[in-house]
Amino acid sequence: MKNIENYIYDEDYIGKGTFSKVYIGYEKTKIHKKYAIKKIYRKTNPKYVKYLDLEIEIMNKLKHVNIIELYDTIYTDKHVFLILELCDTDLYTYIHKSIINEKDTQFIVKQIIEAIKYIMDNNIVHRDLKPHNILINEKTKEIKLCDFGFAREFKDTLLTDTICGSPLYMAPELLQNQKYNIKSDIWSLGIIMYEIVMKNHPFKSNNITDLMYKINNNKPILTNSNFSDECKELICDLLIVDYTERMDWNDIFTNSWVYNPINNVTNIKSIKNNISLESNIDGEMYFDDIYDSIIDDINDTDDTDDTDDIDDIDDIDDIDDIDDIDDINNKYGKTNTNDIEKTINTPMTKPINIKKNIENEYIFVNKPHNKSVINTLMDNSNEIINKIKKMI
């Protein structure tokens, strides 16, 4: 063990950078708590000193659940020691040793975006986003954005000629020596998402010339069938080469795949297809029938008793002793007019938007006009109706 003021740390490092090493350490009086102690070599180069001082200044300024916390800074003649929050591993290692499903992917990406939103609200850009600079606790899947060595403060629209970051995660405008802007980190986010989904880099290259050729001539190919179209579309929108056409941060901060519960977003399309394939029922027609049923309820404001429109409800599996719509509402969620209106938050004069929101949010067959459709569905595939219930 080695000593540095009030701390001790292991002799073997757990991470290494160009000018630094990271060790597991402890406070001498509280050895039950572990820290990450980053040992940075001091240099006299003014540019290097400026970056180091700015990194420490930025980290002292930032306090967020998804940003690594800096507890203490210790200066010696040869080194600067940063006493940091300790995490299990970095995201790069986690991606390549773990199976990450879509729900966990959404949770991880949402946290990264929340961290970026926070630093942008504090007029800071990271400029070196990559899985190696994102730490994760494996059990909770909580991430921590770290390594602010290339971060800087900005005001309004940032345009700078400074080239920084890692080439494989660097936006094409930077690789082509164009000016950096706040959309450049969006490209890096897209590369990170692609790696989570595909376990590989979309433009894997050995040199910058080859990298630029692949970026300009090859579109990212997303073949992982375990992820939804919404997820893949977001990745493609992040990886648009022309940054003027690339998705912007405001759209990312409100993106439906990122911010909606994953079970309500991802499997609508696949369940429609399953209905068609597994039970010989037209999935689109079936969901349209559900929509028409709900719209009838909305338009029929005088009808307060929906029980007459339900036939043979006892035939539906897993619904026991339900006598009326209120019981169904209590067990399975929102079906009455007021709740639907609150859920979709859309004026009732726009049925097209209502339909879109119903399909993307909460769906339940509260008035199956086509009784034979339900019976056939239940006869041929109980599994499908269970999938529908899980979405609610």
C-alpha positions, 0 to 999 in steps of 0.5 A: 500500500502507498500513502498520500496524505489522508489516503492509502492506495493499492500498488497495482493500478486498475486503469491507465491513461497517457499521463495517469494511472488509477488505483483503488484507495481508502481513507485512512480513518474509513477503510470500509469505503473505497475510492478511485485515486487518479494519479496524474503526472505533472508537466510544465507544458502550459497547454497541459497545465491549462487542460488539467486545471480546467478538468479539476475546475469543471469536476468541482463544479458538476454535481449529478448522479450520472457524473463521477464525483470528485471528493478531493484534490491533492498536489505534490511536486510530481503528481496531482491526485484526484480522489474520485467515486469508484465504479465497477468497470467502464462501459467498454468492458461491460459491453463486450462481456455482457448481454445487454437487452433493450430495456437495459440499453434504454436505461444506460443511454437515458443516463448518458443523455441526462448527464450530457444535458446537465453539463450542457445546462452548465455551459460545458461540452465533454468532447471525448465521449466514448465507452471508456469514459463512461463508468458503470456499476454492473448490478444497478446499471448506473453509469457515471460520465468521467474524464473531463480532460478535453471538456471546456466551457462554451457560450451559445453555439460553440465553434472551435478548431480544437481537435480532441477526443478519440478518432474512432468516436470522433465526429466526421467534421472533426476528422476532416479538420472542420470546426467542432460544434455541440452536435459533434458529441451527438455522433459519439453518442450514436457510436456508443449506442451502436456498440451496445446493440451490435457489440462492434464499431460501425466503422472499424478502421486502422487509420483515419483515412480508412475511417473517413472512407468508411464513414462516407461510403458505408451506412451503419448496418443494424442486424440485431433482431432483439432491438426495436426499429425505434432504437435502430432509427435513433442510432441512424439519426445520430450517425448522420455524417452532415452535422447540419442534418444530424439530429439535434440535442433538443430532439434527443432530450425528448426522444420517445424511445429514450423517455417512454417505458420500454414495454410501451414502445418497443413491441407494438410492431412485432406483436402486430406481426405475431398476430398475423403470423401465429394466428392468421389474423391481420395484425394491422386490422386487429389493432385498427379495430381496437382503435375504432372501438376506443374512438367510439367510446370517445365520441359516445359521451352519453354512454356510461355503461360499456358492459353491454358491448362485451360478449363472452368476456369470461372466454378471455384467459386470466380474467376471472369474475369480471362483471363490468368495464370498471373491473377491467379498468381496475385490473388492466389500466386506462380504458375510459374516455377521460383516462384516454384523453389524459394519457395521450394529451391530444385534442379530441378533434385530432383522431389521427394523432389520437390513433398514433398515441394509442398505438404507442402508449396504452392499448386494451381491447375494451370493446371487441366489436369483432367477437370472432377475432378475439375468439380466434386469437385466443384459440390459436395463441394465448401467448399473444394476448399475454404479450398485449397485456404485458404492454399495458 
